[in-house]
Amino acid sequence: MKIRMNPVWFYVGIIFAISGANAALAADHTEHVVTEQTSASVDLSVSSPIAPLLAKGVVVIPIKSNDVKIAPVYGEAAAQVVPRLGHVHVTLDGASWHWVHADDGPVVIQGLSSGRHQLTFELADAAHRILTSRKLEFVVP
């Protein structure tokens, strides 16, 4: 007698097995997480827009944090990692919303209207708690 397995159940079983293995690995690694953060003050350096590019309507703003590694990693568990991980919330002209900048490259904006603009940069930890902030005003010609 030949038994045929429904392919759907086969794939469900594979997904279930992988999920269980990931949970076991995650549980194993939680023992190795360092839960104490360094108490060093955090700083965010925000440079002026690069002038030759600003004249062409492209806003390129170098940013840097020496105390927090800017990376696309989020969540309460990631907030406990040492060295500290985080990202930058960027708000344009006092908007009620922001976007997340999560790499160590510059912030790049294009398509802004001519005139004065303000950017607010909030350095946040992986759990989105604000650590420090900077404001920058500039004029697009």
Secondary structure, DSSP 8 states (H G I E B T S, - for coil): ------HHHHHHHHHHHHHHHHHHHHHHHHTT------------EE----HHHHTTTEEEE-EE-SSSEE-S--STTGGG-SS-EEEEEEEETT-S--EEE-SSS-EEEE---SEEEEEEEEEEETT--EEEEEEEEEEE-
